[in-house]
Amino acid sequence: QKQAFYVDASGKLAKPFQITRRNEAWQVFSFESEDGRKKTDVCHDLVLPSLSETTLSKPQQLALQPAVSEGTRHGVDAFFAKKVDDQGIDVHAEGQLMMREMLNPVNAGSRWDCNVNPQPTLCDLRDSIASCSQRNVCVLHLAGHGRKECG
C-alpha cells in the first residue's frame, strides 16, 4: 500500500495520503491535517518519485549484538532547496547550521556524518536515496521553499 506524507513548516504531520492506481496520476494531492481543520494541496512533482518507495516489513526480534559496531558513523543527507528567484533565503547558511548541529560533540557528533546539499537536483536526491544503505545513511532531511501555488 503506497502512502505519501506531508509535514508543514511548523513540523506538524498531516494524515497519510493513500496513493492508489486511480489517484497516482493526479497533478495535486490534498493532505488533511490530523485534526481535519486544514487541507494543504501539494503538486504531484513535489512528492518523492516512485523510485524512492520503501517497503515496510514487520520488525524483527532484536539481535543480542548491535546492528553496527561501536565505532560506526551514521550518515545524514540534508537537502535544502529554494526557488531560483528567491533572494531572501540562504540555503548555504541553512546547510551550515545543520552541519554544525550534527557535528557538535554535545549532539553525539562523534558518531554522525552530515552531507549537505544546498542546491540539489532531483538526480542528486534520487542518487542519495538509492545509495543510503551502502553509505549507512539513517536520516534524509528535506527542507524546501517550493512553489507557492503548491504549498
PATI-263023 format. One record per residue: x, z, y of N, C-alpha, C, O, CB in turn; residue in one letter; chain. Coordinates in Angstrom, 3 decimals. Last residue first. Glycine has a CB too. Layout:
X; Z; Y; X; Z; Y; X; Z; Y; X; Z; Y; X; Z; Y; a; A
...
! end
This chain:
1.948; -2.202; 24.839; 2.135; -0.760; 24.648; 3.573; -0.435; 24.588; 3.936; 0.731; 24.431; 1.449; -0.270; 23.399; g; A
1.745; -4.837; 25.481; 1.677; -4.478; 24.048; 1.874; -2.988; 23.820; 1.960; -2.562; 22.668; 2.729; -5.254; 23.257; c; A
2.159; -5.172; 28.117; 0.853; -5.553; 27.606; 0.680; -5.185; 26.134; -0.434; -5.224; 25.612; 0.640; -7.038; 27.792; e; A
4.870; -4.441; 28.387; 3.812; -3.547; 28.884; 2.455; -3.885; 28.273; 1.682; -2.984; 27.947; 3.725; -3.626; 30.411; k; A
7.228; -4.750; 25.826; 6.319; -5.446; 26.724; 5.154; -4.545; 27.101; 4.520; -3.951; 26.230; 5.809; -6.738; 26.080; r; A
9.387; -1.835; 25.619; 8.889; -3.156; 25.246; 7.965; -3.756; 26.284; 7.924; -3.338; 27.442; 8.176; -3.081; 23.936; g; A
11.761; -0.045; 25.364; 10.956; -0.275; 26.551; 10.437; -1.695; 26.399; 10.981; -2.635; 26.977; 11.781; -0.068; 27.904; h; A
12.656; 2.201; 22.743; 12.491; 0.918; 23.397; 11.592; 0.956; 24.598; 10.786; 1.865; 24.797; 11.972; -0.058; 22.443; g; A
14.433; 3.384; 20.043; 13.946; 3.720; 21.378; 13.815; 2.419; 22.135; 14.750; 1.619; 22.171; 14.900; 4.727; 22.122; a; A
14.847; 4.505; 16.842; 14.396; 3.353; 17.624; 13.843; 3.835; 18.952; 12.887; 4.609; 18.983; 13.328; 2.535; 16.853; l; A
17.080; 5.468; 14.431; 16.480; 5.908; 15.691; 16.129; 4.658; 16.509; 17.004; 3.853; 16.828; 17.455; 6.861; 16.491; h; A
17.263; 6.202; 11.224; 17.180; 4.995; 12.053; 16.392; 5.391; 13.296; 15.185; 5.622; 13.227; 16.493; 3.776; 11.278; l; A
19.264; 8.112; 9.090; 18.328; 8.113; 10.209; 18.421; 6.786; 10.946; 19.512; 6.305; 11.252; 18.611; 9.294; 11.171; v; A
21.146; 7.732; 7.142; 19.971; 8.532; 6.790; 18.892; 8.485; 7.864; 17.730; 8.783; 7.586; 20.378; 9.970; 6.545; c; A
23.450; 5.626; 5.790; 22.658; 5.862; 6.996; 21.355; 6.540; 6.577; 20.578; 6.012; 5.782; 22.379; 4.520; 7.773; v; A
25.436; 4.866; 3.965; 24.940; 6.249; 3.963; 24.221; 6.595; 5.273; 24.358; 7.700; 5.798; 26.105; 7.226; 3.734; n; A
25.987; 2.223; 3.664; 26.691; 2.914; 4.744; 26.287; 4.385; 4.867; 26.747; 5.076; 5.775; 26.434; 2.207; 6.058; r; A
24.319; 1.432; 1.609; 25.755; 1.271; 1.441; 26.542; 2.071; 2.475; 27.643; 2.543; 2.190; 26.126; -0.195; 1.529; q; A
21.772; 1.950; 2.790; 22.237; 2.680; 1.600; 23.749; 2.617; 1.458; 24.392; 3.637; 1.213; 21.579; 2.120; 0.342; s; A
21.626; 0.112; 5.004; 21.572; 1.573; 5.178; 22.153; 2.326; 3.989; 22.947; 3.248; 4.172; 20.138; 2.017; 5.402; c; A
21.519; -2.644; 5.130; 22.765; -2.031; 4.663; 22.782; -0.505; 4.774; 23.842; 0.107; 4.650; 23.918; -2.593; 5.440; s; A
19.030; -3.400; 6.099; 19.456; -3.912; 4.793; 20.685; -3.192; 4.246; 20.877; -3.134; 3.031; 19.743; -5.392; 4.893; a; A
19.021; -2.224; 8.628; 18.084; -1.753; 7.600; 18.553; -2.171; 6.212; 18.481; -1.390; 5.264; 16.666; -2.299; 7.866; i; A
21.013; -3.787; 9.879; 21.152; -2.339; 9.763; 20.275; -1.797; 8.644; 20.728; -1.009; 7.814; 20.796; -1.659; 11.086; s; A
19.894; -6.330; 9.781; 21.157; -6.075; 9.091; 21.367; -4.579; 8.880; 21.843; -4.156; 7.826; 22.330; -6.668; 9.884; d; A
17.639; -5.919; 11.451; 17.459; -6.277; 10.038; 18.723; -6.006; 9.228; 18.639; -5.505; 8.107; 17.065; -7.752; 9.908; r; A
18.954; -5.371; 13.897; 18.066; -4.388; 13.283; 17.890; -4.665; 11.789; 17.982; -3.754; 10.966; 16.702; -4.390; 13.986; l; A
20.323; -7.783; 14.348; 21.061; -6.527; 14.250; 20.232; -5.465; 13.540; 20.742; -4.742; 12.683; 21.469; -6.034; 15.642; d; A
18.109; -9.524; 14.522; 19.067; -9.711; 13.438; 19.897; -8.429; 13.234; 20.149; -8.029; 12.097; 19.993; -10.919; 13.738; c; A
16.992; -8.716; 16.892; 16.251; -8.457; 15.660; 17.165; -8.611; 14.451; 17.005; -7.898; 13.460; 15.043; -9.405; 15.542; l; A
19.706; -7.226; 18.784; 18.824; -8.345; 18.461; 18.024; -7.946; 17.220; 18.342; -6.951; 16.570; 19.640; -9.683; 18.223; t; A
20.372; -4.556; 21.142; 20.343; -5.188; 19.824; 19.440; -6.415; 19.766; 18.543; -6.600; 20.589; 19.894; -4.191; 18.795; p; A
21.946; -3.042; 23.141; 21.217; -4.275; 23.419; 21.113; -5.086; 22.125; 21.690; -6.168; 22.018; 21.919; -5.104; 24.545; q; A
23.077; -0.680; 22.059; 22.370; -0.647; 23.335; 21.604; -1.914; 23.694; 20.676; -1.846; 24.500; 23.332; -0.365; 24.403; p; A
23.445; 0.957; 19.309; 23.187; -0.457; 19.590; 22.391; -0.542; 20.892; 21.162; -0.485; 20.859; 22.412; -1.149; 18.404; n; A
25.660; 3.251; 17.822; 24.750; 2.971; 18.932; 24.676; 1.471; 19.177; 25.700; 0.791; 19.245; 25.205; 3.705; 20.213; v; A
26.034; 5.192; 15.174; 26.277; 3.808; 15.539; 25.238; 3.421; 16.583; 24.059; 3.279; 16.259; 26.216; 2.862; 14.288; n; A
27.487; 8.211; 14.357; 26.403; 7.585; 15.119; 26.827; 6.185; 15.541; 27.859; 6.012; 16.189; 26.026; 8.440; 16.363; c; A
27.917; 10.454; 11.676; 28.449; 9.339; 12.450; 27.272; 8.685; 13.158; 26.175; 8.617; 12.604; 29.223; 8.309; 11.540; d; A
28.198; 13.917; 10.839; 27.386; 12.757; 11.216; 28.211; 11.715; 11.949; 29.091; 12.047; 12.743; 26.212; 13.189; 12.084; w; A
29.567; 16.262; 10.480; 29.049; 15.598; 9.276; 28.256; 14.328; 9.581; 27.696; 13.723; 8.667; 28.174; 16.555; 8.503; r; A
30.243; 17.370; 12.864; 31.342; 17.070; 11.955; 30.877; 16.344; 10.702; 31.706; 15.857; 9.934; 32.052; 18.340; 11.570; s; A
27.915; 17.995; 14.213; 28.577; 16.731; 14.487; 29.705; 16.371; 13.543; 30.081; 15.204; 13.431; 29.096; 16.753; 15.844; g; A
26.084; 20.048; 14.249; 26.580; 19.565; 12.947; 27.283; 18.215; 13.085; 27.243; 17.393; 12.170; 25.419; 19.448; 11.940; a; A
25.885; 20.696; 16.950; 24.770; 19.993; 16.295; 25.193; 19.390; 14.960; 24.705; 18.324; 14.584; 24.226; 18.892; 17.210; n; A
28.354; 21.654; 17.657; 27.250; 22.617; 17.610; 26.052; 22.022; 16.866; 25.293; 22.749; 16.227; 26.837; 23.039; 19.041; v; A
29.882; 19.318; 17.842; 30.057; 20.207; 16.687; 28.940; 21.244; 16.547; 28.619; 21.662; 15.435; 31.386; 20.918; 16.792; p; A
28.412; 16.290; 18.724; 28.655; 17.651; 19.186; 28.771; 18.585; 17.980; 27.849; 18.641; 17.167; 27.523; 18.122; 20.140; n; A
27.546; 13.844; 17.885; 28.930; 14.199; 17.578; 29.308; 15.613; 18.020; 30.406; 16.081; 17.721; 29.856; 13.213; 18.225; l; A
24.914; 13.673; 18.818; 25.177; 13.553; 17.382; 26.581; 14.037; 17.014; 26.775; 14.587; 15.929; 24.998; 12.105; 16.939; m; A
25.226; 13.891; 21.606; 24.444; 14.884; 20.860; 24.779; 14.860; 19.377; 24.912; 15.911; 18.751; 22.951; 14.640; 21.055; e; A
26.750; 11.575; 22.148; 27.275; 12.912; 22.472; 26.550; 13.990; 21.676; 27.181; 14.897; 21.133; 27.141; 13.194; 23.982; r; A
24.944; 9.573; 21.346; 26.197; 9.743; 20.625; 26.791; 11.125; 20.896; 27.284; 11.777; 19.975; 27.194; 8.645; 21.018; m; A
22.917; 9.894; 23.265; 22.614; 10.053; 21.843; 23.899; 10.326; 21.059; 23.931; 11.213; 20.206; 21.901; 8.793; 21.291; m; A
24.333; 9.267; 25.586; 23.758; 10.606; 25.418; 23.461; 10.893; 23.946; 23.719; 11.989; 23.449; 22.472; 10.748; 26.256; l; A
24.879; 6.557; 25.051; 25.987; 7.508; 25.189; 25.489; 8.939; 25.017; 26.155; 9.746; 24.368; 26.674; 7.345; 26.561; q; A
22.293; 5.475; 25.083; 23.090; 5.449; 23.856; 24.234; 6.445; 23.898; 24.528; 7.103; 22.900; 23.636; 4.058; 23.617; g; A
21.665; 5.832; 27.775; 20.846; 6.465; 26.739; 21.621; 6.540; 25.428; 21.598; 7.564; 24.746; 19.522; 5.691; 26.537; e; A
23.635; 4.180; 28.918; 23.667; 5.624; 29.183; 22.831; 6.380; 28.146; 23.236; 7.448; 27.685; 23.146; 5.926; 30.612; a; A
22.735; 1.713; 27.943; 24.091; 2.173; 27.608; 24.202; 3.685; 27.814; 24.789; 4.388; 26.991; 25.153; 1.432; 28.472; h; A
20.253; 1.385; 29.095; 20.308; 1.614; 27.649; 21.689; 2.084; 27.206; 21.807; 2.782; 26.199; 19.929; 0.339; 26.899; v; A
18.863; 2.239; 31.841; 20.258; 2.057; 31.436; 20.382; 2.395; 29.955; 20.592; 3.554; 29.595; 21.219; 2.946; 32.295; d; A
16.371; 0.875; 33.820; 16.669; 1.530; 32.553; 18.098; 1.198; 32.145; 18.494; 0.033; 32.107; 15.663; 1.098; 31.450; i; A
15.770; -0.642; 36.028; 15.691; 0.816; 36.153; 16.067; 1.565; 34.895; 16.080; 2.796; 34.904; 14.319; 1.207; 36.552; g; A
15.666; -3.351; 35.581; 16.923; -2.820; 36.110; 16.945; -1.296; 36.168; 18.010; -0.704; 36.339; 17.173; -3.379; 37.489; q; A
14.326; -5.432; 33.503; 14.097; -4.035; 33.864; 15.414; -3.391; 34.278; 16.186; -2.940; 33.432; 13.456; -3.257; 32.687; d; A
14.616; -7.997; 32.492; 14.498; -7.846; 33.942; 14.277; -6.405; 34.389; 14.055; -6.179; 35.579; 13.373; -8.696; 34.445; d; A
14.702; -7.643; 29.683; 15.865; -8.177; 30.400; 15.793; -7.887; 31.893; 16.812; -7.562; 32.502; 15.980; -9.679; 30.174; v; A
13.445; -4.581; 28.421; 13.199; -5.939; 28.888; 14.390; -6.377; 29.731; 15.009; -5.560; 30.413; 11.867; -6.029; 29.703; k; A
15.346; -2.812; 25.891; 14.599; -2.900; 27.145; 14.328; -4.362; 27.452; 14.898; -5.262; 26.834; 15.374; -2.224; 28.315; k; A
16.415; -0.522; 23.323; 16.033; -1.855; 23.805; 15.279; -1.751; 25.130; 14.660; -0.731; 25.435; 15.167; -2.586; 22.754; a; A
18.557; 0.934; 21.139; 17.974; 1.131; 22.461; 17.687; -0.245; 23.051; 18.603; -1.041; 23.257; 18.926; 1.966; 23.392; f; A
19.047; 2.407; 18.040; 18.767; 1.149; 18.736; 18.043; 1.456; 20.040; 17.032; 2.159; 20.044; 17.918; 0.187; 17.845; f; A
21.273; 3.988; 15.912; 20.406; 4.164; 17.067; 20.281; 2.834; 17.816; 21.282; 2.217; 18.179; 20.953; 5.277; 18.003; a; A
21.811; 5.163; 12.797; 21.842; 3.916; 13.562; 20.818; 4.063; 14.682; 19.628; 4.241; 14.421; 21.535; 2.651; 12.650; d; A
23.714; 7.658; 11.437; 22.539; 7.419; 12.258; 22.757; 6.078; 12.939; 23.782; 5.875; 13.591; 22.300; 8.579; 13.305; v; A
25.046; 8.899; 8.328; 25.009; 7.988; 9.463; 23.660; 7.944; 10.154; 22.614; 8.160; 9.542; 25.380; 6.618; 9.019; g; A
27.118; 11.545; 7.050; 25.868; 10.805; 7.091; 25.866; 9.934; 8.340; 26.598; 10.201; 9.293; 24.643; 11.765; 7.074; h; A
30.036; 12.062; 5.175; 29.420; 11.959; 6.500; 28.171; 11.097; 6.404; 28.172; 10.051; 5.755; 30.417; 11.368; 7.540; r; A
31.098; 14.338; 2.727; 30.463; 13.055; 3.044; 29.804; 13.101; 4.412; 29.107; 14.056; 4.755; 29.429; 12.685; 1.975; t; A
32.179; 16.732; 1.833; 32.838; 16.060; 2.943; 32.193; 14.751; 3.375; 32.686; 14.107; 4.301; 34.238; 15.802; 2.584; g; A
30.540; 17.466; -0.354; 30.594; 18.313; 0.838; 31.177; 17.590; 2.047; 30.724; 17.807; 3.171; 31.409; 19.550; 0.551; e; A
28.844; 14.561; -1.696; 29.879; 15.588; -1.698; 29.921; 16.304; -0.353; 29.405; 15.810; 0.649; 31.249; 14.973; -2.020; s; A
25.333; 14.279; -2.293; 26.576; 13.777; -1.713; 27.594; 14.905; -1.689; 27.225; 16.079; -1.664; 26.343; 13.209; -0.282; v; A
23.521; 15.738; -3.753; 23.485; 14.275; -3.865; 24.753; 13.644; -3.302; 25.196; 12.598; -3.777; 22.258; 13.715; -3.139; a; A
24.765; 18.688; -5.454; 24.302; 17.990; -4.253; 24.408; 16.479; -4.430; 25.270; 15.991; -5.161; 25.112; 18.437; -3.023; p; A
23.566; 19.533; -8.719; 24.665; 19.200; -7.835; 24.111; 18.511; -6.588; 23.093; 17.823; -6.664; 25.702; 18.300; -8.555; q; A
21.129; 19.781; -9.916; 21.890; 21.001; -9.688; 23.052; 20.761; -8.746; 23.484; 21.677; -8.046; 22.397; 21.561; -11.002; l; A
18.490; 17.839; -8.413; 19.641; 17.978; -9.298; 20.371; 19.278; -8.965; 20.240; 19.806; -7.861; 20.598; 16.755; -9.168; a; A
14.997; 18.183; -8.230; 16.299; 18.323; -7.593; 17.392; 18.522; -8.628; 17.234; 19.275; -9.589; 16.289; 19.486; -6.608; l; A
12.925; 15.677; -9.578; 13.339; 17.065; -9.615; 14.753; 17.161; -9.054; 15.606; 16.328; -9.360; 13.265; 17.635; -11.059; q; A
11.833; 13.220; -7.212; 12.435; 13.588; -8.491; 12.799; 15.068; -8.427; 12.960; 15.633; -7.345; 13.696; 12.704; -8.811; q; A
8.787; 12.278; -5.632; 10.074; 12.966; -5.590; 10.548; 13.334; -6.995; 9.750; 13.711; -7.852; 9.978; 14.223; -4.721; p; A
7.529; 8.979; -6.151; 7.346; 10.414; -6.286; 8.708; 11.089; -6.264; 9.677; 10.555; -6.805; 6.576; 10.760; -7.586; k; A
8.369; 6.531; -3.622; 8.191; 6.967; -5.002; 8.010; 8.472; -5.028; 8.302; 9.160; -4.050; 9.391; 6.543; -5.882; s; A
7.839; 3.765; -1.504; 7.906; 5.205; -1.680; 7.676; 5.543; -3.142; 6.871; 4.900; -3.815; 6.876; 5.920; -0.785; l; A
9.628; 1.094; -0.394; 8.737; 1.523; -1.452; 8.930; 3.015; -1.649; 10.036; 3.480; -1.926; 8.998; 0.738; -2.769; t; A
9.688; -0.320; 2.732; 10.280; 0.701; 1.891; 9.246; 1.107; 0.858; 8.110; 1.430; 1.205; 10.760; 1.924; 2.727; t; A
10.370; -3.290; 4.549; 9.469; -2.476; 3.733; 10.259; -1.497; 2.890; 11.348; -1.800; 2.401; 8.596; -3.362; 2.837; e; A
11.728; -5.019; 6.137; 12.094; -3.608; 6.233; 11.198; -2.710; 5.393; 11.265; -1.487; 5.516; 12.045; -3.164; 7.669; s; A
10.674; -7.503; 5.942; 11.954; -7.292; 5.268; 12.340; -5.819; 5.249; 13.177; -5.405; 4.447; 13.049; -8.105; 5.947; l; A
8.500; -7.508; 7.621; 8.262; -7.190; 6.219; 9.559; -6.985; 5.447; 9.545; -6.350; 4.392; 7.451; -8.285; 5.572; s; A
9.570; -5.937; 10.745; 9.256; -7.074; 9.882; 9.140; -6.655; 8.419; 9.616; -5.590; 8.026; 10.320; -8.155; 10.029; p; A
7.940; -3.441; 12.699; 9.083; -3.854; 11.886; 8.693; -4.973; 10.941; 7.593; -4.958; 10.389; 9.641; -2.669; 11.096; l; A
6.139; -4.644; 15.481; 6.117; -3.847; 14.267; 7.246; -4.356; 13.383; 7.490; -5.561; 13.319; 4.723; -3.930; 13.537; v; A
6.208; -6.513; 17.397; 6.934; -5.282; 17.687; 6.927; -4.324; 16.501; 7.625; -3.310; 16.513; 6.339; -4.602; 18.903; l; A
4.566; -8.581; 16.626; 6.007; -8.815; 16.540; 6.847; -7.603; 16.933; 8.072; -7.646; 16.820; 6.378; -9.975; 17.411; d; A
1.990; -7.530; 17.142; 2.452; -7.711; 15.759; 3.963; -7.847; 15.686; 4.588; -7.291; 14.783; 1.794; -8.939; 15.135; h; A
1.688; -5.181; 19.792; 1.833; -6.560; 19.327; 2.461; -6.600; 17.943; 3.344; -5.807; 17.619; 2.678; -7.374; 20.313; c; A
-0.568; -2.534; 19.814; 0.846; -2.903; 19.699; 0.916; -4.312; 19.133; 0.287; -4.611; 18.118; 1.638; -1.889; 18.794; v; A
-2.763; -0.409; 21.520; -2.558; -1.728; 20.926; -1.082; -2.089; 20.962; -0.425; -1.969; 21.996; -3.393; -2.798; 21.659; d; A
-4.073; 2.712; 20.928; -2.946; 2.000; 21.509; -2.777; 0.681; 20.772; -2.662; 0.657; 19.547; -1.644; 2.850; 21.443; t; A
-6.648; 4.972; 21.718; -6.200; 3.836; 20.915; -5.087; 3.126; 21.670; -5.149; 2.960; 22.888; -7.378; 2.857; 20.603; k; A
-7.621; 8.390; 21.624; -6.882; 7.320; 22.292; -6.517; 6.237; 21.289; -6.128; 6.528; 20.158; -5.612; 7.871; 22.974; k; A
-8.991; 10.273; 20.117; -9.360; 10.077; 21.522; -8.740; 8.847; 22.168; -9.271; 8.322; 23.147; -8.972; 11.276; 22.305; r; A
-8.255; 11.060; 17.564; -9.240; 9.993; 17.709; -9.631; 9.671; 19.134; -10.532; 8.860; 19.345; -10.446; 10.346; 16.962; g; A
-6.219; 12.782; 17.048; -7.496; 13.384; 17.430; -8.591; 12.342; 17.663; -9.737; 12.704; 17.932; -7.317; 14.220; 18.680; d; A
-4.175; 10.947; 16.461; -4.633; 11.874; 15.421; -5.988; 12.482; 15.752; -6.817; 12.680; 14.864; -3.612; 12.983; 15.221; e; A
-4.959; 7.700; 17.865; -4.293; 8.999; 17.896; -4.897; 9.910; 16.831; -6.006; 9.665; 16.357; -4.412; 9.646; 19.300; s; A
-4.712; 4.531; 16.313; -5.581; 5.583; 16.827; -4.830; 6.907; 16.780; -4.153; 7.214; 15.799; -6.907; 5.666; 16.014; e; A
-3.589; 1.272; 16.994; -3.281; 2.581; 16.417; -4.147; 3.632; 17.098; -4.297; 3.624; 18.320; -1.766; 2.924; 16.571; f; A
-4.119; -2.012; 16.312; -4.624; -0.893; 17.107; -4.369; 0.414; 16.372; -4.871; 0.631; 15.268; -6.135; -1.063; 17.406; s; A
-2.053; -4.865; 16.540; -2.521; -3.761; 15.698; -2.975; -2.638; 16.622; -2.302; -2.337; 17.608; -1.394; -3.267; 14.706; f; A
-2.318; -8.303; 17.179; -2.249; -6.959; 17.752; -2.786; -5.960; 16.736; -3.843; -6.175; 16.142; -3.048; -6.874; 19.088; v; A
-2.496; -10.547; 15.613; -1.485; -10.555; 16.668; -1.284; -9.166; 17.269; -0.217; -8.869; 17.805; -1.877; -11.541; 17.762; q; A
-2.816; -10.466; 12.049; -3.345; -10.173; 13.384; -2.215; -10.132; 14.399; -1.100; -9.726; 14.074; -4.115; -8.836; 13.388; w; A
-1.889; -10.729; 9.513; -1.556; -11.820; 10.433; -2.120; -11.586; 11.843; -1.923; -12.414; 12.732; -2.084; -13.142; 9.880; a; A
-2.906; -8.538; 8.123; -1.459; -8.630; 8.322; -1.037; -9.745; 9.286; 0.070; -9.701; 9.822; -0.786; -8.844; 6.997; e; A
-5.610; -8.256; 7.507; -5.195; -7.991; 8.884; -3.700; -8.190; 9.150; -3.260; -8.029; 10.288; -5.566; -6.598; 9.243; n; A
-5.922; -9.070; 4.814; -6.857; -9.551; 5.826; -6.320; -9.365; 7.251; -6.545; -10.217; 8.110; -8.187; -8.832; 5.680; r; A
-4.069; -7.696; 3.365; -3.935; -9.163; 3.426; -4.807; -9.720; 4.547; -4.463; -10.732; 5.159; -4.326; -9.815; 2.066; r; A
-3.366; -4.781; 5.433; -3.985; -5.462; 4.299; -3.730; -6.965; 4.411; -3.234; -7.443; 5.431; -5.513; -5.164; 4.237; t; A
-2.084; -1.798; 6.452; -1.884; -3.246; 6.543; -2.420; -3.876; 5.257; -1.987; -3.548; 4.153; -0.362; -3.606; 6.763; i; A
-3.316; 0.921; 8.132; -3.271; 0.290; 6.817; -3.140; -1.225; 6.994; -3.994; -1.856; 7.617; -4.543; 0.645; 5.983; q; A
-1.620; 3.012; 10.196; -2.416; 1.785; 10.197; -2.233; 1.117; 8.844; -1.112; 0.786; 8.459; -2.000; 0.821; 11.370; f; A
-1.795; 6.568; 10.534; -1.183; 5.374; 9.924; -2.154; 4.194; 9.954; -3.358; 4.362; 9.760; -0.751; 5.668; 8.465; p; A
-2.378; 7.928; 13.776; -2.809; 7.785; 12.386; -2.157; 6.533; 11.805; -1.986; 5.541; 12.513; -4.372; 7.707; 12.279; k; A
0.629; 8.608; 15.703; -0.750; 8.134; 15.548; -1.106; 8.107; 14.068; -0.234; 8.246; 13.210; -0.935; 6.722; 16.185; a; A
2.614; 11.252; 16.864; 2.394; 10.275; 15.805; 0.911; 9.905; 15.732; 0.047; 10.781; 15.703; 2.884; 10.825; 14.445; l; A
4.233; 11.798; 19.916; 3.060; 12.056; 19.089; 2.818; 10.898; 18.128; 2.817; 9.731; 18.519; 1.821; 12.289; 19.967; k; A
6.286; 11.406; 21.740; 6.630; 11.815; 20.387; 5.452; 12.110; 19.479; 5.643; 12.623; 18.376; 7.479; 12.999; 20.449; g; A
5.718; 10.330; 24.134; 5.866; 11.788; 24.116; 6.141; 12.318; 22.714; 6.222; 13.529; 22.510; 4.615; 12.448; 24.676; s; A
5.397; 7.639; 23.555; 6.576; 8.035; 24.330; 6.789; 9.547; 24.333; 7.916; 10.007; 24.514; 6.449; 7.537; 25.757; a; A
4.147; 7.583; 20.114; 4.096; 7.290; 21.542; 5.323; 7.870; 22.254; 6.173; 8.508; 21.632; 2.800; 7.852; 22.161; d; A
4.596; 5.911; 17.146; 4.911; 7.158; 17.832; 4.946; 6.842; 19.314; 5.675; 5.948; 19.744; 6.275; 7.780; 17.337; v; A
2.970; 4.494; 14.412; 3.251; 4.382; 15.843; 3.513; 5.772; 16.391; 2.749; 6.703; 16.136; 2.075; 3.694; 16.604; y; A
3.374; 2.747; 11.308; 3.232; 3.985; 12.056; 3.616; 3.752; 13.512; 4.474; 2.922; 13.813; 4.096; 5.103; 11.437; f; A
1.779; 0.949; 8.719; 2.638; 0.933; 9.895; 2.348; 2.214; 10.662; 1.219; 2.705; 10.666; 2.399; -0.352; 10.786; a; A
1.749; 0.345; 5.205; 1.299; 1.078; 6.374; 2.293; 0.867; 7.504; 3.482; 0.639; 7.279; 1.131; 2.582; 6.059; q; A
0.730; -1.002; 2.088; 1.548; -1.120; 3.295; 0.897; -0.349; 4.437; -0.320; -0.378; 4.621; 1.745; -2.606; 3.685; k; A
0.841; 0.000; -1.172; 0.000; 0.000; 0.000; 0.889; 0.000; 1.239; 1.709; 0.901; 1.418; -0.958; 1.215; -0.004; q; A
! end
